[in-house]
Every structure is written in structure tokens, then in C-alpha cells.
Amino acid sequence: MAGMSVAIRRWFARLTVAAGLLVTVVALLIAPAGPASAHAVLVSSSPVASAVVPNGPAEVVLTFSESVRKVPGKIRVIAPDGSRADRGEPTFSGGVVTVPVDSAGGRGTYLVSYRVISADSHPVSGAFTYSVGAPSTPPVDTGEDDSRADPVVGNAVKVAKYVGYAGLLLLVGPAMVLAALWPRRLPRRGPARLAWAGLGLVALSTVANLLLQVPYTAGGGVFDVTGEGLSAVLGSTFGAAHLVRLGLLAAAAFLLRPLLAGPAGRADLVILGILGVAALLTWPLAGHPAASPAPAVSVLVDAVHLGSMAVWLGGLVMLAGFLLRRADDRELDAILPIWSRWAALAVSALLLAGTVQALIEVATPSALVDTTYGRLLLGKIGLFVLVIAVAAYSRQLVRRRTAAGRPTSMRRAVGAELAITAVVLGLSAILVQTTPARTAGSDVAGGSPGYFSTTLSSPNYSLQVELDPAERGNNTVHFYAYSKDNRPQPVVEWRATVALPSAGIEPIQVPLLPLTDNHATGEINLPAAGEWQLRVTVRTSDIDQATVTATVPIR
């Protein structure tokens, strides 16, 4: 009967694991597919920030570096008298947001404020002004609700992520040591409690992140969680990844029970390992890595980075809290060399994965010192070097076989490692909420002195031209066509060339990509400074077309 009872318990555990995996698969199936991006920034607008246009536009167009999603009611255009100038709902097409506005509005300065969600689930907000006729005192967006961004929410998100990291290492450390290094004579109650606490912290962090994501993206206080907002979060990639994590945690909990009570079978350990790897992937899938230029590589290295951290720090917690205090000299002589090799492998993987992450997220050496993300990364690297030095001292103690004879020295070294890495974990929690260095310098919402902007007129249409950064090298050009009554003019065909006659440079064809009916963009490399001649031909029907020209100063 006892054997049958054990078999039933194992069958029930495996059934629960299967149920958890089923939740995971369902969440993956309902997760919306999205393009790769990360912390989208506003790269251009029409009208251009701080521009003065002769007539009121029929629409305001915001072009972001990556695809963005809507936050209801968070894109506003405020007229000079403080009233709302936007009319109807904005339309989203990838990274292009079109806001219809009242073209008959008065003269003066208009304020455009926006809040959208980038593909890595972080909110992106900003504001800029443009003027019709002549500038005036900028209006103030008082808003129609109280759902403003609350810094308390941003800090709460960072705390929740820190709790999740701490829980992960408290879960992985005991499970790993109990499975492979724990002396049979020692009781398992202490490590088991630590593992359950870690599991609880990870689950608590996951639920907290799901709830906080509502006010974090839509604005508002910590408790401003609405059913509509929560439904939107759960339907996003971010929500799917967190639901997957909860399902995997539930499945893993039933396999942890026999491991924490006594030696577990090989099959259970293999399944537990698979669940652990799958759970690790949910962290990068819900953040920057899944939206990087190389998402597959970024997700993999971030999971390796996180797993190596959990193995190393979780093992140190077990070493400092239990093994160095309870194991005898003979047991430590057997355990410490094995742990030392594991720690060396974990640190090596941590260093390699961190290097690849830095190359992807920072992109240029100057971004290390010019951006908040880069400076935080430098601080993390400095602390990591310090903790590696302490770890090297601990490894030296093991090699000299003095650790067993001097447990106090070993405990102090391990304690120092844990103290420093606690700060590193805090920096990591801040880093995942910070705009990556590769995009931090791209936001032009406030306008850029390198911009070139002009409006060209023809008998058939008017054309707004924007060139960024109007310098030698690669430039991005945007064309917006409007009818004579200042409404969006559908375009059948776009053609554009640039030339620099003073330098003997013949016309260069500009490859153009239509983004909307009246908006096209292109990339062009301008190899020299000077007064470039831009020539644009716009065909609005089978028989109607006109060509406009402009002189563009390139620095």
C-alpha cells in the first residue's frame, strides 16, 4: 500500500506539472506577436518640434523609432487657448501615429503631449510645441483625468523586480545544493524553508509586476488598477510571459516537495531542470532583450546571465547560511572543491553573457559615459570586478585547503561577496527599467538644431520636408503631402533626388518607402557638406504630378 501511495503521489505531481505546462502553452499561444524594438523614441514629427507653419495642419504625425501601442486618451493636442485641438482617435501604424486636428484653429503655439507603450512594455512619453502663424505663450495640458505618471509606481516596479531576483537565487541555491551537495546526515528543514520563501517571492514579484504594469503604462497611482487596463496587460507579450512564469512555478512546486524532503529521482530532477530553464526565459521575454536588434541572441544571453547569477549567489547563500556552519571538516573537504568549480563556471558564463548584452544594448563606447544606462552599467561592472576579487580570494582558500580549518575567514569572504552582489542586483533592477544606451540618444521630441524643415508649394499640393540630422553621413528624410485646403493628400508615386553641383556630385536617387497615403520616408548618405539641391516629384493621380525643389544646407 505504501508503494502504491508513493506511486499515486508521483502520478499526481506529474499531472500537475503537465497542467502547468498546459497553462504555459496556452499563454504562449494567446501572446500577440510583435516586431523587434526597444524603448521606442520619437524620431520625427509633423509639424516639426518648435516649427512655425503658415497654416494649421489637418493632422499631427508622430514617427517613433519602433512600433508603439496605444494608451487610451494619452495623446493630446492643446490649442493656444487651452482647448483640445485633436479630433477623434489617433491611428497607429507601426511606429507612425497620426492625430487628426482641427485645421481651423487659431494662430499661436500648440502643445502636443503623448504617452505610448513601446514593444518592450515600457511607457514612452513626451511633449513638444509648434506654432501657427507666429509663436505665443505655450498652453498647459491640464489633462482630463488624474492618471499622470507617478514616480512611486516606477520605484515600486524596480522594487518588485529586485524581489523577484532575490527570490530566484533563494530558490535556485537550495534546490541545487540539496540535489547534489547536501550531506545526508544534515536535516533539510532550513534550506527547504529558504527554497519555499524564494518560490513565494518570485510568485509575489510576478503578480506585483502584472498589477503595477497597469498604472506604469497608463499612468496613475499604485492602486489605479482597472479591469480594462489589466486586460490589456494580460493580452500583451509582457502579460503572457508573466502568466507563463506563474504556470511554471506552480508546476515546479510539486516537484520541489520530494526534493526538499529527501533525495529526488533522476527523472524528477530532469523535469525540474527543464521547468527552471523555461522559467528563466520569461524574464528576457518580458523586457529589453526580446525587443533588441538581435532578439534571439539577447534572450538567450540574458537567460544565461540570470541563471548564472542565481547559481552563483544562491550557492553562496547556502554556503554562508548552512554548509560552513553545519558541515564537518571531512564534508567541507569534499564539497568546497566541487562548489569552487561550479562557481568559476557560473562567473565565466555571467561575464560572457554580460559582455554580449553590453555590446548589444550600448552599441557605442561613447554611450557608456553619455547615457544613464551606460553609467549604471559602468557602476555594475566596477562592483562586479570587486566581487570577483573577493571570489578569487575564496577560491584560493579552497585550493590551499584552509577553508575547513578557518571557517571564519571563508564565511567573511562569502559574506562580502553577498553584500556586494546585493548592490549589483539593485543596479540590475534599475537597468531593466532604463532606456538602453543604443536608443537613449535618439529622442528628438524637443527638437534638434541639426534638423532641416521646410514647406514647399506647387499648384497641386504643398509638401512638408524634414531632414535629420542635416549633416554629412546618413540622413533620414520625411515627406508629408497636403492638399491646397491643408488636408492629407493621397500620393500615387514618390520620386526624389539630391545633388551637390558645387562638388560635382550628380543627382542621387533617394529610395522612398510610403508609410501612409500622404507620408513617405527614406535614408540617404550625403558624403559632403554644402548646399545640396533636393528635387521631389509627387504624382497624385494618373495625370497629375508636380515637382518641387529646395536647397538643403548640410554641415
N, C-alpha and C positions, 0 to 999 in steps of 0.2 A: 504493500500500500504506500509506503514511504517513497519507493521508487516511482510509483505512478503519480504521487503528488508532485514530486520534483519535475517529472516529465510534463505534467499539466501546467506547472508554473512556467517552465521554459517555453511551452507552446503558446501560452498567453503572452509572454514577453515578446516572442517573435511576431505574434499577431498585432501587438501594439506597435512594434517597430514598423510593420507593414502599413498600419494605419497612418503613422506619422509620415512615412514616405509618400502615401497617397495624398495627404494634405500638401506636401511639398510639390508633388507633380501638378496637382490642381492649381496651386498658386502660380507655378511657372506657366501653366497653360493660359491662365487669365491675365498674366502680366503683359502689358502693352509693349510692343516692340518700339524702339526709339533709335534715332541716329546717334552717332558718337558725338559728344560735346563735353564741355566742362565749364561751369561758371560763365555763362554767356555774358558778353558785354555789348553795350551799344556802340556800333562802329560808324554809323552814319544816321542822319535824319533828314527829312524833307518837310519843311524848310530846315536849313542848317542851323545849329545852335548859334544864337546871337545874331542871326542874319536879319536884314531889313528888306522885306519884299514889298513891291508896289501895290499888290492886291492880295486880299485874303485868300489863302488856299482852300480848296474844297476838301482836302484831306491832309492829315499829318502821317507821314510814313516813318516808322522806326525800323532800322535794319540792325539786327543783332549778329554777333559773330557765330552763333549756333542757334539751333531750333529752341523755341521757348513755348511755354504753355500759359494759358490764361489764368489770372487771378480775378474773379468777378468784381467789377466795379473799381479796379485799381489803375486804370489808365484814364487820365482826365486832361482836358484842355480848358484852361481858365482864361476867360476874356479879360480885357483891361478893366472892366467894371466889376470884376469878381464873379460874374455868372459863368455857368458852364457853356463852353463853345462846342464841345463834342456832341455829335448827334448819332444816336444808335450805338450798337455794339461794335467794337473793333473786330477786324478779321485777322486771323493768324494763318500764315502760310510759311511753314518752316521757321526761318529766322526773321521774316518780314511781317510787321504788324501795321495794318492800315487803319487809321482812325478817321472816320468821316467827321467833318467840322462844318460849322455854319460859315460859308464863304462871304456872307453879307455882314459879318460882324464889323464892329467899329475899328477905327485906327488906334494904334498903340501897341503895347507889349503884351504878348500872350505867354502863359506858363503851361508847359507840358510836363506832367508828372506821370510816372509809370512804375508798376511793380508786376513782374512776371516771374515764372519759375523756369530755371534752366534744366537741362536734361539730367543733371546730377542731383536734382531735387532741391537745389539751393535757390532762395529768392534773389532776384536781381531788381534793384530799384534805383531811381534817379530822377532828375528833372533838368530841364533847360528852358530857355526862353527864345522867342523870335518876335519880331515886330512887323506890323503892317503900316506902311507909310512912314512912320517915324517912331522912335522909341518913346516910352512913357515909364512911369513908375511901375515896376513889375507887380502884378497881382499876387495875392496869397491864396494858396489852396487850403481852405479851412477844412475841407472834407465833408462828407455827408454822414460819417459814422465815426465811431471811436476805435476802429480797427487799425490803428497805426502800429508800426513796428515797435516792439517793446524789447529793450536791451536785456530785460530779465529773462525773456524767452530764449534769446541767443545764448546767454550764460547757462540757462538750465539745460539746453541741448548739449553743451560741452560737458557739463557735469554728468549727464546721462551717458554720454559716450565713454567718459572716464570710468564710470561704474561698470559699464559693460566690459571694458578692457580688464579691469581689476577682477571681475567675476570670471572672465575667461581663463586667466592664469591660475586663479584659485581652483578652478575646475580641472584644468589640464594637468597641473602639477601633481595633486594627489592621485588622480586616475593613472597617470604614467608611472609614478613611483610604486603605488600599490600593485600594479600589474607586473612590474619587472624587478624592483629593487627592495621591496619591503621585507625585512626579516620575519620569518614565520612566527617567531616566539612573541613578537610585539603585538599588542592589541591594535585594531584598526579604527577604533571609535573616533579618535581625534582627527585623523585625515579624512574619514568619512564625513564628519560634520563639516569640515572645510570644503570638501567637494560639493556637498549639498548647498552650502552657503554660496559657493561660486555659481552653481547652476541657477539658484534663485536670483542672484544679482544680474546674471546675463538675461534671464527672462524679464526681470523688472526693468532693466535698461531697454530691452527691446520694446516692451509695451509703452514705456515712457517716451521713447523716441517716436513711436507711432502717434501718440496723442499730442506731443509737442510739435510735431510736424505741421499740424493744422494751423495754430497761431504763428508758427515760424514762417510759413509761406504766405498765409493770407493776412497776417497782421493781427494785433490784439494781444491781450494778456495771457498768462499761463493757463487760465481756466476758460478761455474763449474757444472751446471746442464744440463745434456744431456737427449735427448729423451729416449735413451736406459736405462740410469740409472733411470730415473723417472718411466719408465715402469716396471723395476724390483722392485722398491719400492712399487708401487701401487699393484703389484701382490703378495706382501708378506703379512704376518699376520699384520705387522705394518701398511702397507698402507690400508688394509681392515678396521682395527679398526678406522683409521682416516677418511676414507670415510664414515663409519657408523656414526661417530660423526657429520660430516658435514650434512648428511641427517637428523639426529635427530634435529640438530639446526635449519635447515630450517623448519621442521615440527613444532617445538616448537614456532618459531617466530610468526606464525599465531594465536596460542592460547594465546600468551603473549599480543597481541594487546588489546583484550577486558579486560583482567585482569589489564593492566596498565591504561586503560581508566576509569574503574569503576569496581564494584563488578562483579565477574565472576560466571557462573553457576557451580554447583557441578560436572556435567559431564565433563566440560572443565578442571576443576582442577584435576580430577582423571586422565584424559588422559595426562595432562601436567606432573603430578607426575610420571606416567609410563615412559614417554619420558625422564624425568630427571634421573630416576634410570638407564634406558638403556644407556643414555649418560655417566653416571658416570662409568659404566663398561668398556667403551672403553679405559680409562686411564690405568687400570691394564692389560687389554688385550694386550696393546702395549708395555709393559715393563717387569720388573723383575718378577712380580707376576705370569704371565702366564707361566713363564719358571722356576718356583720354584719346589722343590721336591714334594710339595702338591699344585698343581696349582689351584684346585677348592677352597680350603681354602684361599689361598693367594689372588686370585682375589676378593673373597667376602670381606675379611677383609680390603683390600686396598680400595675397593669401599666405605665401611663403613667409613674408615678413611678419605677419601677425602670428602665424603658427610657431615660428622660431622664437618669437618673443614669449609666447605662452609656455613653451617647453623650457626655455632658459629660466625665466623668472618664476614659473610655477615650481620648477625643480629647486630653485634657491629657497623658496618659501618652505618647502618640505625639508630641505637640508637644515635650515636655520631653526625651524619650529619643532622638528621631531627627531630626525636622524642623528644630528650632532648631540642631542640631549639624551637620547634613549638607547641608541645602538652602542654595543661594546666595541673594544678595540679590534677584535677579530672581524666583526661585521663591517666596521668602517674601512678596514684594510681591503675588503672585497668590494664595497660599494663605491668608495670615492674614486678609484681609477676609472670605473665604468662611467660614473657621472661626469667626470672630467672630460672624457672623450665626447660624451653626448653634448655637454655644454659647448665644447670647442666647435662641434659641427653646427649647433644651433646659432652660435655667434657668427660663424662664417656665412651661413645662409642668410642671416639677418643683415650682415654687411653687404653681401652681394645684391640681395633684393632691394635694400635701401639705396644702393648706388644706381641701380636701374631705374627705380622710382624717381630719384632726383634728376636723372638725365631727361626723363620724360616730362616731369612736371615743371622743372626750372628752365630748361631749354638753352639759356644763355648764361655765361658766367656773371655778367653784369646784374642779372636778375637776382642773384644771391644777396646783393647788398642794396639794390634799388627797390625791392618789394618786401612787404611784411612777411609773405610766405618764405622768401629766401632767407631773411634774417632769423625767423623762427627755426628754419632748417639748420642754419649755421649753429644756433644755440643747441639744438638737439645733437648735432654732430660733435660739438665740444664736450657735452656731457657723456656722450657715448664713448669718446676717447678716454675720458676719465674712468668710466666704469670698466672699460676693457683693461686699463692698467690695474685696477683692483682685482679683476678676474684673473689676470696673469699672475698676480701675487698668490691668489688662492690656488691656482694650478701648480705653482712652484711648491707650495706647502704639500700638496698631494704627491708630487714627484719625489720630494725628499722624505716622504712617509713620516712627516712630523705632525700631520693633522690629528692623527689619533692621540698622539702624545700631548698635543697642545690644542685642545678643542676650543679654548677661549679665543686664540688667535684666529682660528678658522671661522668661528661664529662672528667675530668682529668684522672680518673681511666680507663675509656673506651679508652681514647687516649693512655694511657700507654700500655694497652693490645694490641691495634692495632699496636703500634710501635714495640713491642717485637715480635709479631707474624709475622710481615713483614720480620724480620730476619729469623724466623723459616721457612717461605715459601721459602726464598732464600736457606737455607740449604737443604730443601726438593728437590728443583730443582737440586742441586748438587748431592744429594744422588741417585736420579734415574739415573744419568749418571755414577755412580761409581760402580766398581765391587763389588758385595756382599761379605761380610766377609767370608761366608762359602766357597767361591771358590778363594778368593784373594790370599791365601797362597799356592795354588796348582800348580802354574805355574813353570815348571821346564825347560823352554826353555834355560835358562842359564846354565843348568847342575846342579846337586846336588851331594855333596860329599857322600851322602848315597847310590848312585847308584852302582849297580854291573853290569858290562857288560863284555862279553867275546864272542869270536867266536870259535866254536867247529867244528872239521873236521871229516868226515867219508868218506869211499870210494864212497858213493852215493851222498853226499851233504855236504854243510857247514851250520852250524846253529849259528845264532846270538842270544845270550841270554841276556835279560835285566831284572833286578830285582829291584824293587823300593818299599820301601826305604832301603832295605837290613838291617832291624832292627827287633828286636823282635816284634811280633804282626802281624797285617795284612800286607801282601805284594802283589804287583801286578807283575806278570811275563809276559813277551812278548817273543815269539819265532818267528824268521824270517828264513825261509829256502831258500837257494840259490843253484843252480847247480854248477858244477865244473867250468863252464865258467862264473860264477858270475851273472847269471840271476835268476829271481824268479823261485823257484822250486815248482810246484804244489804238495800238500801233500794230500794223501788219508785219513790217520789216524794219530792222535797225541796221545801220551801217555807220562806222566811224573810223577815221584815220587821224594820226598825229604826225607832224613833220617839224623839222628844225632846219629851215633853209640856210640860216647863217652858219651852220656847221656842216652843211652839205648832206644832211640826213633826209632822204626821200620819205614820202608818206608810208607810215607803218599801219597796217590793218589792226584794229582793236577787236579782239574776239569778244562778242557780247552774248550774254545769257539773259533772256527775258525772265523776270521774276513775277511780274503781274502784267496785265494788259497795257499799262502805261509806264512800266518801270523796267529798266534793263541795267545790268551791271557787267563789268569786265575788268580784267587785270592787264596792265601794260607796263613794260620795263622801259623807262626813259633814261638812256645812258649818259646824258649830258645836261648841264644847266643851261638855261637860256629861255628865250621867248618862243615857246612851241605853238604851232598852229593846229588847232583842233577843228576838224570838219566832220559834221554829223548829218547824215541823211535819214529822214524818218518818212516812211511810207504809211499813210493812214488808210488807204483803200487801194483798189486795183489801179486807179488812175491818178490818185492824189499823193504827191510827195513833195518835200521841200528840204533844202539843205541850209544849215546854219553854220556859222564859223565863229571861233573865239580864239583870242590869244591867251595862252596859259603860261604865266611865269613859273619856271621851275628853278628851285635853288640848288 
